[in-house]
Amino acid sequence: MKHFVVYTLLRFGLFVATYAVLSALAVLIFGNTVTVLFVTLVLAALISSVLSLRFLAGPRARFAESVEARASRARARFEEIRSREDAE
């Protein structure tokens, strides 16, 4: 759970930082309109997604490892319960 929260917060922070930079530049260049802010929102989502592939690889790998470990434990418990039922 911890790795999920860390990765999610990092991903959200990267998006917010990207949006802040893009919107500031867009407002300075094009003015403050709804269209400009919407376009920067979409661009920020795209750019932060690409940046997260590069900069958040470590936290994403740790999150994936924790999910795999949890799935392995659940699979082992399921097999244990199943073998007990077969023995009875």
Secondary structure, DSSP 8 states (H G I E B T S, - for coil): -HHHHHHHHHHHHHHHHHHHHHHHHHHHHH-S-HHHHHHHHHHHHHHHHHHHHHHTHHHHHHHHHHHHHHHHHHHHHHHHHHHHHHH-
